[in-house]
Amino acid sequence: MTLYTRFAAHLDAALDALVASGALPAGLERRAVTVEPPRDTTHGDLATNAAMVLAKPAGTNPRALAEQIAAELEKLDAVSAVSVAGPGFINLTLTDATWRDELNAIHDAGDGYGRSQSGAGVTVNIEYVSANPTGPMHMGHCRGAVVGDALASLLEAVGNTVIREYYVNDAGGQVDVLARSAHLRYREALGETIEIPEGLYPGDYLKPVGERLAAEYGDAFVGKPESEWLALFRKEAVADMLVMIRSDLALLGIHHDLFSSEAELQAAGKPEEAEAWLRAHDLIYDGVLEAPKGELPDDWEPVELPLFRSTKFGDDQDRPIRKSNGAWTYFGADMAYHFQKAQNADQLIDIWGADHAGTVKRIVAAVTALTEGKTRFDVKLVQMVRLLRAGEPVKMSKRSGNFVTLADVVNEVGKDVVRFTMLTRKADAQMDFDFAKVVEASKDNPVFYVQYAHARVASLHRKAAEAGLDLSGAADLSLLDTRELALVKLAAQYPRVVEGAAAAREPHRIAFYLYDLAAEFHAWWNMGNDDPSRRFILPDNVPLTRARLFLADAIGQVIRNGLCMMGVEAVQELS
């Protein structure tokens, strides 16, 4: 139990006491009651809105209720002062001993500090990346990959069982284009001079595919009609692309539990199952879509189609699940895929590029319908990343074959830099990735700043050893003063940040928190430059050195735990 959950329990006990005495009615809803740090640290260490939340349903005055709650909280040994502010906020100041206990708790928990079982028993399927299997990963895929993977780790940290899934879009027209492009490279590998026409993929990454196919099949498919080789080349090329995609993602430390094939989904009749379920619940009907607004396209005709009643669930219009030729629409296939996922998970999360924002309403409507509203479903939209080199944007185009691959970037700046940088903005905010700035050794570069704080912590034991100090034995934490305990207060927020980030599905909160913690640590370190008595290593005062290193180790532990959750290594030293 963390400090914040412990005091939430103390608050519950105080409210129970008021109920028992008749000061509060029984059965009041307490879910909106919070225990959190006050915005102004001069007000104390913890604050609660309990009186503000409960006064109205209890039929009493908020400030009067706050005074009663405060009187109960004052009885706690861990509390040194309680005050009521404004219309009824309650502020608590904790004893120094309480913070020293939390410092010990960080050491005792080690790698487990910040982890919990609050989400135990809940299985979450998180689908991320899911790029078309038509080429290597490029930086357009990178941000969603990192956000999805960090979110998966975050959910595991609160006890969720997590399924990391990649949806392979191998049933659309783009894989036919891939197969034709691979066939050209196959002919090239057999000695033919080729020209790649407009509309096919020209990238050199398909040359090894063509060479492998030539070695395996010889000239068996040269000069043959497309009907004889398209399906085979589609299957073979997709398989090779998935090997490449897995390899690219592994450079970022990303590994999925499950790769689900759209083609296999359709072959197994899953869209038909979803349609049958929806028809049985009167959520599919055969009808004609309204004509598009404005000038009608030449190919538009009023055709009767099976339509999903998505307007019943908040969408702008009902959506067709099949095309006029009977083939499944992208939405129809996607709906069936989510139906399948929901059968194996309690909650679903999709990480999508922001360019898919227009389709969110319809898929949310479909999942709500197919799960009868029982499955929590979140779609997290991720904005594209703009690459900059020498201040100029780097253009990317898979179709032209001129693009910056994920592997190129990882090999240039490193996995940790890429992963941390992708989490330094909210996922739906625009991001620039400047090759020079992300490796800059400055406070303005969060990656460096946090890593530097951990490296500084790691350096302290080396420096103590060089000074010949014997640090064995228990640390006397009573030697730590108010300024030093302020660091403990910030470190103690980490478990709360983790739970909040998991609940909000926002892994960037970990990066933001680590930057703040690193800033406080650096500020504390830098005080020793002006005042030698504030330094960590004091050769003439081993007991205080031991206590300060105990505190520094705890800060390093929290930084390490946060970086691990982000998939970033906590380095021991910076070159």
Secondary structure as GFF3:
##gff-version 3
##sequence-region A 1 575
A	DSSP	alpha_helix	3	21	.	.	.	ID=ss1
A	DSSP	beta_strand	35	36	.	.	.	ID=ss2
A	DSSP	three_ten_helix	41	43	.	.	.	ID=ss3
A	DSSP	beta_strand	46	48	.	.	.	ID=ss4
A	DSSP	alpha_helix	50	58	.	.	.	ID=ss5
A	DSSP	alpha_helix	62	73	.	.	.	ID=ss6
A	DSSP	beta_strand	79	85	.	.	.	ID=ss7
A	DSSP	beta_strand	89	94	.	.	.	ID=ss8
A	DSSP	alpha_helix	96	109	.	.	.	ID=ss9
A	DSSP	three_ten_helix	110	112	.	.	.	ID=ss10
A	DSSP	beta_strand	123	127	.	.	.	ID=ss11
A	DSSP	alpha_helix	139	157	.	.	.	ID=ss12
A	DSSP	beta_strand	161	168	.	.	.	ID=ss13
A	DSSP	alpha_helix	173	189	.	.	.	ID=ss14
A	DSSP	three_ten_helix	204	206	.	.	.	ID=ss15
A	DSSP	alpha_helix	207	217	.	.	.	ID=ss16
A	DSSP	alpha_helix	226	251	.	.	.	ID=ss17
A	DSSP	beta_strand	258	261	.	.	.	ID=ss18
A	DSSP	alpha_helix	262	267	.	.	.	ID=ss19
A	DSSP	alpha_helix	270	280	.	.	.	ID=ss20
A	DSSP	beta_strand	284	288	.	.	.	ID=ss21
A	DSSP	beta_strand	304	308	.	.	.	ID=ss22
A	DSSP	three_ten_helix	310	313	.	.	.	ID=ss23
A	DSSP	beta_strand	319	320	.	.	.	ID=ss24
A	DSSP	alpha_helix	330	342	.	.	.	ID=ss25
A	DSSP	beta_strand	347	353	.	.	.	ID=ss26
A	DSSP	three_ten_helix	354	359	.	.	.	ID=ss27
A	DSSP	alpha_helix	360	370	.	.	.	ID=ss28
A	DSSP	beta_strand	376	382	.	.	.	ID=ss29
A	DSSP	beta_strand	385	389	.	.	.	ID=ss30
A	DSSP	beta_strand	392	393	.	.	.	ID=ss31
A	DSSP	alpha_helix	406	413	.	.	.	ID=ss32
A	DSSP	alpha_helix	415	422	.	.	.	ID=ss33
A	DSSP	beta_strand	431	434	.	.	.	ID=ss34
A	DSSP	three_ten_helix	437	439	.	.	.	ID=ss35
A	DSSP	alpha_helix	446	466	.	.	.	ID=ss36
A	DSSP	three_ten_helix	477	479	.	.	.	ID=ss37
A	DSSP	alpha_helix	482	491	.	.	.	ID=ss38
A	DSSP	alpha_helix	494	504	.	.	.	ID=ss39
A	DSSP	alpha_helix	508	530	.	.	.	ID=ss40
A	DSSP	three_ten_helix	532	534	.	.	.	ID=ss41
A	DSSP	alpha_helix	542	566	.	.	.	ID=ss42
###
